[in-house]
């Protein structure tokens, strides 16, 4: 079981794509390769709001090299709304219980 993951609170994502750009720059990814990608906006039928959802891909390793240097994953560092949070699965699970528009993602 993974020890770390990302908690994505899509209620706060504004679709700025800073996470995408930060990831591409951090890992020198080509234009057509993603570590995290903001999905096209979707409307929630329960509240009528439009939501953007940053979604990590199979290329995401939670910025292992950055974390080895004591830094946060690039996507979290550059998310100016605080929609992306890195941490231990146990801690993120507790936060997840209190939020309704969140996704917990952990690589395997």
C-alpha positions, -999 to 999 in steps of 0.1 A, spaced: 0 0 0 13 35 -9 24 57 20 20 90 2 -4 106 -22 -21 137 -34 -54 151 -21 -71 171 -48 -98 194 -37 -115 202 -70 -139 227 -54 -109 251 -53 -93 243 -87 -98 272 -112 -83 254 -142 -52 277 -144 -30 246 -153 -1 258 -131 3 222 -119 6 210 -155 33 236 -164 52 231 -131 53 193 -137 64 196 -173 92 220 -163 103 200 -133 106 167 -153 114 183 -187 84 165 -202 76 169 -239 45 188 -250 24 157 -254 34 140 -221 17 147 -188 25 140 -151 -7 157 -141 -34 170 -164 -64 193 -157 -94 176 -172 -119 196 -193 -144 213 -170 -175 194 -159 -208 206 -146 -220 190 -114 -257 184 -118 -263 186 -80 -251 222 -77 -248 235 -113 -212 246 -107 -184 240 -132 -154 221 -118 -119 214 -131 -102 183 -119 -64 180 -119 -57 143 -125 -23 127 -120 -12 103 -147 8 71 -146 39 93 -152 35 109 -117 59 96 -91 50 124 -66 83 142 -75 105 116 -58 137 135 -65 123 168 -52 110 151 -20 144 135 -15 157 171 -12 130 180 13 108 198 -11 71 195 -20 59 180 -53 60 206 -80 23 205 -86 15 213 -49 41 240 -47 28 259 -77 -10 254 -70 -19 289 -59 -54 280 -48 -43 252 -25 -64 226 -44 -35 201 -44 -21 188 -12 7 162 -7 10 140 24 8 107 41 -23 86 31 -35 84 67 -34 122 71 -51 129 37 -78 103 45 -88 122 76 -91 155 55 -110 136 28 -137 126 54 -145 163 59 -147 174 22 -172 165 -4 -154 175 -37 -121 158 -32 -101 129 -48 -73 110 -31 -47 97 -55 -18 75 -47 6 59 -72 12 21 -69 
